Amino acid sequence: MGNAMRGVVAFIPSERCQRFLVGDLKEMPLDRTLDLSSRQLRRLPVAACVFDELVKLYLSDNNLNSLPAELQRLKKLQLLALDFNCFEELPAAVVCELPNLKTLHLGYNQIESLPTELRGLEELRSIWLAGNQLAAFPPVLLEMHLLAVIDVDRNQIRVFPKLSHMQGLKLVIYDHNPCVNAPVVGEGARRVGRWADSADDTPEDDGSKAASETAADVAEVHPEEEHNI
């Protein structure tokens, strides 16, 4: 389907038209991965929620601002990509009912905060929140001690709390925030952002170079970003 036709159909909110954008969804993908990125979707067709064995669902680069309740059926889902959409808040009633979710991509939306229900995702290990509207570090993340990767790059966070109590933390990306300190992390955790090379959270004159130096490390931790968006 041509891009021009997709653009026209995308503005018609009916289930039939939205299904037209995603094509034939009759069979479970063999790799248990469904990629519906860049389809100009304004709503996710319920037909995409019938594969209860699905492990990865990519919905990146669409026009979504909500998710159907039927998505809760995907209890085996481990990766959900919602980046580059129009979400103003996390659809907690759906996402927080996915007990096996390990990786959650929420970057480049319009999210200002995260709900406390997120702490119920006990298997979650990485959360990607770059390019949102966060004015403060989400308090709920402080309760999720097993998170390995936290990305809050390109937000509006001024003050970072201590993260040294988070035993599972391996990487925190906080660059491009108007922050006055760096987050304090535990031994073995990497920081990417201003003052990342400091021994503590005290500002230094030339400590804003870590992001470029550790780009390769970030790619290794986040291989899922290679999907098409």
C-alpha positions as CSV (number, residue, x, y, z in Angstrom):
1,M,0.0,0.0,0.0
2,G,1.4,3.4,-0.9
3,N,2.2,5.9,1.8
4,A,-0.4,8.4,0.4
5,M,-3.1,5.8,0.7
6,R,-1.9,4.8,4.2
7,G,-2.1,8.4,5.2
8,V,-5.7,8.7,4.2
9,V,-6.8,5.4,5.7
10,A,-5.0,6.2,9.0
11,F,-7.5,9.0,9.7
12,I,-10.4,6.7,9.5
13,P,-10.7,5.2,13.1
14,S,-12.9,2.2,12.2
15,E,-11.5,-1.2,13.2
16,R,-11.8,-2.3,9.5
17,C,-9.6,0.5,8.3
18,Q,-7.0,0.1,11.0
19,R,-6.8,-3.6,10.2
20,F,-6.3,-2.6,6.5
21,L,-3.1,-0.8,7.7
22,V,-1.6,-3.9,9.4
23,G,-2.5,-6.4,6.8
24,D,-3.4,-10.1,7.3
25,L,-2.9,-11.2,10.9
26,K,-4.4,-14.6,10.7
27,E,-1.4,-16.7,11.7
28,M,0.9,-16.6,14.7
29,P,4.4,-15.5,13.6
30,L,6.9,-18.3,13.7
31,D,9.4,-16.3,15.8
32,R,6.6,-15.1,18.1
33,T,7.5,-11.5,17.1
34,L,5.0,-9.1,15.6
35,D,6.3,-5.8,14.1
36,L,3.7,-3.2,13.4
37,S,6.0,-0.3,13.4
38,S,5.5,2.7,11.0
39,R,2.0,1.8,10.0
40,Q,0.5,5.2,10.8
41,L,-1.9,3.4,13.3
42,R,-4.1,5.6,15.4
43,R,-5.5,2.6,17.2
44,L,-4.3,-1.0,17.6
45,P,-6.6,-3.5,15.9
46,V,-7.9,-6.1,18.3
47,A,-6.8,-8.7,15.7
48,A,-3.2,-8.0,16.8
49,C,-4.1,-9.2,20.4
50,V,-5.1,-12.7,19.6
51,F,-1.7,-14.3,19.6
52,D,-1.4,-15.3,23.2
53,E,2.1,-16.9,22.6
54,L,3.5,-13.6,21.4
55,V,6.9,-12.7,23.0
56,K,7.8,-9.4,21.2
57,L,5.4,-6.7,20.0
58,Y,6.8,-3.6,18.2
59,L,4.3,-0.7,17.8
60,S,7.0,2.0,17.3
61,D,6.5,5.1,15.1
62,N,2.7,5.2,14.9
63,N,0.1,7.7,16.2
64,L,-1.1,5.7,19.1
65,N,-2.3,7.3,22.4
66,S,-4.1,4.3,23.9
67,L,-4.1,0.5,23.8
68,P,-7.1,-1.9,23.7
69,A,-7.9,-3.9,26.8
70,E,-7.5,-7.1,24.8
71,L,-3.7,-6.6,24.8
72,Q,-3.8,-7.9,28.4
73,R,-4.2,-11.4,26.9
74,L,-0.6,-11.4,25.8
75,K,0.6,-12.8,29.1
76,K,3.9,-14.2,27.7
77,L,4.9,-10.8,26.2
78,Q,8.5,-10.0,27.1
79,L,9.1,-6.9,25.0
80,L,6.7,-4.1,24.2
81,A,7.9,-1.2,22.0
82,L,5.6,1.9,22.2
83,D,8.3,4.5,21.3
84,F,7.7,7.3,18.9
85,N,3.9,7.5,19.5
86,C,1.5,10.0,21.1
87,F,1.1,8.6,24.6
88,E,0.6,11.3,27.3
89,E,0.6,8.6,30.0
90,L,1.4,5.0,30.3
91,P,-1.7,2.9,29.6
92,A,-1.2,1.2,33.0
93,A,-4.5,-0.8,33.0
94,V,-3.1,-2.7,30.0
95,V,0.7,-2.7,30.3
96,C,0.9,-3.4,34.0
97,E,-1.1,-6.6,33.4
98,L,1.7,-8.2,31.4
99,P,3.5,-10.2,34.1
100,N,6.4,-11.4,32.0
101,L,7.4,-8.1,30.5
102,K,11.1,-7.6,30.6
103,T,11.7,-4.6,28.2
104,L,9.5,-1.6,27.8
105,H,10.2,1.1,25.2
106,L,8.4,4.4,25.9
107,G,10.8,6.8,24.3
108,Y,9.7,9.9,22.4
109,N,6.1,10.3,23.6
110,Q,4.7,13.0,25.8
111,I,4.8,11.2,29.2
112,E,5.1,13.4,32.3
113,S,5.1,10.7,35.0
114,L,4.8,7.0,35.6
115,P,2.0,5.2,37.6
116,T,2.7,3.4,40.8
117,E,1.2,0.3,39.2
118,L,4.4,-0.2,37.2
119,R,6.1,-1.7,40.3
120,G,3.9,-4.7,39.8
121,L,6.0,-5.7,36.8
122,E,8.4,-7.8,38.7
123,E,10.2,-9.2,35.6
124,L,10.9,-5.8,34.1
125,R,14.6,-5.3,33.6
126,S,14.9,-2.3,31.2
127,I,12.8,0.8,30.6
128,W,13.5,3.3,27.9
129,L,12.0,6.8,28.5
130,A,14.1,9.1,26.4
131,G,12.5,12.2,24.8
132,N,9.5,12.6,27.1
133,Q,8.3,15.3,29.4
134,L,9.6,14.0,32.7
135,A,10.2,16.9,35.1
136,A,11.3,14.6,37.9
137,F,12.8,11.1,38.1
138,P,9.8,8.7,38.4
139,P,9.6,7.7,42.1
140,V,8.1,4.3,41.2
141,L,11.4,3.3,39.5
142,L,13.2,3.6,42.9
143,E,11.1,0.7,44.1
144,M,12.0,-1.5,41.2
145,H,15.4,-2.8,42.6
146,L,15.9,-5.3,39.8
147,L,15.9,-2.9,36.9
148,A,19.1,-3.2,35.0
149,V,18.7,-0.4,32.5
150,I,17.0,3.0,32.9
151,D,17.1,5.5,30.1
152,V,15.7,9.0,30.9
153,D,17.8,10.8,28.3
154,R,16.4,14.1,26.9
155,N,13.8,14.9,29.6
156,Q,13.5,17.9,32.0
157,I,14.9,16.3,35.1
158,R,16.8,18.7,37.3
159,V,17.7,16.6,40.4
160,F,18.5,12.9,40.4
161,P,18.0,10.8,43.5
162,K,20.5,8.2,44.7
163,L,20.2,4.9,42.9
164,S,22.8,3.0,44.8
165,H,20.2,0.9,46.5
166,M,19.1,-0.6,43.2
167,Q,21.1,-3.8,43.3
168,G,20.4,-4.9,39.7
169,L,21.2,-1.6,38.0
170,K,23.8,-1.9,35.3
171,L,23.3,1.2,33.2
172,V,21.5,4.6,33.7
173,I,21.3,7.1,30.8
174,Y,20.5,10.6,31.9
175,D,22.2,12.9,29.3
176,H,20.5,16.0,27.9
177,N,18.6,16.9,31.1
178,P,19.0,20.3,32.9
179,C,20.3,18.4,35.9
180,V,22.4,19.9,38.7
181,N,23.8,16.5,39.8
182,A,24.5,13.0,38.5
183,P,22.6,10.0,40.0
184,V,24.7,8.1,42.5
185,V,24.8,4.4,41.5
186,G,26.2,1.3,43.1
187,E,29.4,-0.5,42.3
188,G,29.5,-1.9,38.7
189,A,26.8,0.4,37.3
190,R,27.6,2.7,34.4
191,R,26.3,6.2,34.0
192,V,25.9,8.0,30.7
193,G,25.5,11.7,31.1
194,R,27.0,14.9,32.6
195,W,29.5,14.2,35.4
196,A,29.3,10.5,34.7
197,D,33.1,10.2,35.3
198,S,32.9,11.8,38.7
199,A,33.6,9.8,41.8
200,D,30.3,11.0,43.2
201,D,27.4,13.3,42.2
202,T,29.6,16.5,42.6
203,P,29.8,18.5,39.4
204,E,33.2,18.7,37.6
205,D,34.5,21.1,35.0
206,D,34.9,18.7,32.2
207,G,32.7,15.8,33.1
208,S,30.1,15.9,30.2
209,K,31.8,13.5,27.8
210,A,30.6,10.0,28.8
211,A,27.7,9.7,26.4
212,S,29.9,9.6,23.2
213,E,32.5,7.4,24.9
214,T,30.0,4.7,25.9
215,A,27.7,4.5,22.9
216,A,29.0,1.1,22.0
217,D,28.2,-0.2,25.5
218,V,24.7,1.1,25.2
219,A,24.2,-0.7,21.9
220,E,25.2,-4.0,23.5
221,V,22.8,-3.6,26.4
222,H,20.0,-2.5,24.1
223,P,20.0,-4.8,21.0
224,E,16.2,-4.4,20.5
225,E,16.6,-0.9,19.2
226,E,17.8,-2.3,15.9
227,H,14.1,-2.9,14.9
228,N,12.7,-0.7,12.2
229,I,11.1,2.5,13.4
